[in-house]
Amino acid sequence: MQRHPDYTRQRVAQLADRIGERIWATNQPITDLSVAGPVGRISFDEAQKLNKFRRAKLGDQFGPLWSTFWFRAKAKVPKEWAGKRVDLQWASHSEATLWIDGRSVQGLNQEVAQRPAYARTDAILLERARGGETIEFQIEMACNRLFGRAELPVKNISPFVLDRCDIAVFDPLAWEMYHDLRTLVDLEAELSKEGGTSDKTWAGE
């Protein structure tokens, strides 16, 4: 008999968050990272002709609004990651596109507090790593937010900041458990709002 429904909801949500942290628990920062820009919206082929690349690092700010930057990244996959799926973890508080071998593979975006459900900061780099190989890719970063929305800089501080650039091992079991629990939490919350369930349900009555 569960007599403390609010406490139970909180504990289930906390458990989901802890499991979520295990999805990409094994990671490695990408240190071979360079960037060119700002430029306008140019094609991939035009971006390959850019020659003024500089070293990029975490904490770098980018702008102005609506400008574009092109990143080149290179990383060596640890040998112990052999057989594992390797993902990119990227956070620049902006829209971005992952390019591999001249193909746009996936969009990336990070809506901070306003639209967390729209955030996508991960992308597959290798479905199954050999271990020890070197991977190269490019990121096209646009200094705006989802659907073109953007916050104006405050006190000359750009909202577009490189906060993360890692390669990470993807844990499919942690991913499945996390989404099962989040679905449970969200369903119960929705049913509670609609009156379809109540504290009596949590109490087993």
C-alpha positions in Angstrom: 0.0 0.0 0.0 1.5 3.3 -1.1 0.4 6.0 1.3 2.6 8.8 0.0 1.8 9.4 -3.7 3.7 12.7 -4.0 6.8 11.1 -2.6 6.5 8.1 -4.9 6.1 10.4 -7.9 9.2 12.3 -6.9 11.2 9.1 -6.3 10.3 7.6 -9.7 11.2 10.9 -11.5 14.5 11.0 -9.6 15.2 7.4 -10.6 14.5 8.2 -14.2 17.0 11.1 -14.1 19.7 8.9 -12.6 19.2 6.3 -15.2 19.2 9.0 -17.9 22.7 10.0 -16.7 23.9 6.4 -17.5 22.9 6.6 -21.2 26.2 8.3 -22.2 28.1 7.7 -18.9 31.4 6.8 -20.8 32.6 9.7 -22.8 35.7 11.5 -24.0 36.1 15.2 -24.9 37.0 16.1 -28.5 40.2 18.2 -28.3 41.0 18.3 -32.0 38.4 21.0 -32.9 38.7 24.0 -35.1 36.2 26.6 -36.3 35.8 29.1 -39.1 33.4 32.1 -39.3 31.3 34.0 -38.9 30.0 33.6 -42.4 26.6 33.7 -44.1 24.5 30.7 -45.0 26.8 28.9 -47.4 26.7 25.4 -48.9 28.9 22.5 -47.7 31.1 22.8 -50.8 31.6 26.5 -50.1 32.5 25.7 -46.5 35.3 23.4 -47.7 37.0 26.4 -49.2 37.2 28.3 -45.9 40.8 28.6 -44.8 40.8 30.7 -41.7 40.2 28.0 -39.1 41.2 28.6 -35.5 41.2 26.3 -32.5 37.8 26.0 -30.7 37.4 25.2 -27.0 34.6 24.9 -24.5 33.3 28.2 -23.3 33.8 30.0 -26.7 31.0 32.4 -27.5 29.7 32.9 -31.0 27.7 35.6 -32.9 26.3 37.8 -34.1 22.7 36.6 -34.4 21.9 34.8 -37.7 25.6 34.2 -38.5 27.0 30.7 -39.2 30.2 28.9 -38.1 31.8 25.7 -39.5 33.6 23.3 -37.1 36.0 20.5 -38.1 36.4 17.8 -35.5 38.7 14.7 -35.3 38.7 12.1 -32.5 40.2 8.7 -31.9 37.9 6.0 -30.6 39.4 4.2 -27.5 40.2 0.6 -28.2 38.0 -0.5 -25.3 35.0 0.9 -27.1 35.1 -1.8 -29.8 31.7 -3.2 -30.6 29.9 -0.2 -29.0 27.8 2.5 -30.6 29.6 5.8 -30.5 27.6 9.0 -30.4 28.3 12.7 -30.5 27.4 14.9 -27.6 27.1 18.5 -28.7 25.8 21.6 -26.9 26.0 25.1 -28.4 22.6 26.6 -27.4 21.8 27.0 -31.1 20.8 25.2 -34.1 23.4 23.0 -35.8 23.8 20.3 -38.4 26.2 17.3 -38.2 28.0 16.6 -41.5 29.8 13.3 -42.2 31.6 12.5 -45.5 29.8 15.4 -47.2 26.3 14.4 -46.1 24.1 16.2 -43.6 23.4 13.5 -41.1 21.3 15.1 -38.4 20.1 18.4 -37.0 21.1 19.4 -33.5 19.5 22.0 -31.3 19.4 23.0 -27.7 16.4 24.9 -26.4 17.4 25.7 -22.9 14.5 26.2 -20.5 11.9 27.4 -23.0 11.5 24.2 -25.0 13.4 21.3 -23.4 11.3 18.7 -25.2 12.7 20.0 -28.5 16.4 19.6 -27.4 18.5 17.2 -29.5 22.1 17.2 -28.5 23.2 13.7 -29.5 23.8 12.0 -32.9 25.2 8.7 -34.0 28.8 8.7 -35.3 29.4 5.0 -35.4 26.8 2.2 -35.2 29.5 -0.3 -34.2 33.1 0.9 -33.4 36.1 -1.2 -34.3 38.1 0.5 -31.5 41.1 2.6 -32.2 39.8 4.2 -35.4 39.8 7.9 -36.1 36.5 9.6 -36.9 36.2 13.0 -38.6 33.1 15.2 -39.0 32.0 18.8 -39.4 29.4 20.8 -37.6 27.5 23.7 -39.2 26.4 26.0 -36.3 23.7 28.6 -36.9 23.5 31.5 -34.3 19.7 31.2 -33.8 17.3 29.0 -32.0 14.6 26.6 -33.2 12.4 27.9 -36.0 14.6 31.0 -36.2 13.8 32.3 -32.8 16.6 33.8 -30.9 17.3 35.8 -27.7 19.1 39.0 -28.1 22.4 39.2 -26.3 22.4 40.8 -22.9 25.3 43.0 -21.9 27.2 41.9 -25.0 27.2 38.3 -23.8 26.2 35.9 -26.6 23.7 33.1 -25.8 25.5 30.9 -28.2 28.2 29.1 -26.2 30.0 25.9 -26.9 29.3 23.9 -23.7 30.0 20.4 -24.9 31.7 18.4 -27.6 32.3 14.8 -26.7 32.2 11.3 -28.2 30.4 8.9 -25.9 29.4 5.2 -25.7 25.6 4.8 -26.0 24.0 2.4 -23.5 20.8 1.0 -25.1 19.5 -0.6 -21.9 19.8 2.6 -19.9 18.0 4.4 -22.8 15.1 2.0 -22.7 14.7 2.1 -19.0 14.9 5.9 -18.9 12.2 6.3 -21.5 10.0 3.7 -19.9 10.1 5.5 -16.6 9.6 8.9 -18.1 6.6 7.6 -20.0 5.2 6.3 -16.7 5.8 9.6 -14.9 4.3 11.7 -17.8 1.2 9.4 -18.2 0.5 9.5 -14.4 0.8 13.3 -14.4 -1.5 13.7 -17.4 -4.1 11.3 -15.9 -4.0 13.2 -12.6 -4.7 16.5 -14.4 -7.6 14.9 -16.2 -9.0 13.3 -13.1 -8.5 9.8 -14.5 -6.4 8.7 -11.6 -5.9 9.9 -8.0 -3.9 9.4 -4.9 -6.1 6.4 -4.3 -4.7 4.7 -7.4 -1.1 5.1 -6.0 -2.4 3.8 -2.7 -3.6 0.6 -4.3 -7.2 1.3 -3.4 
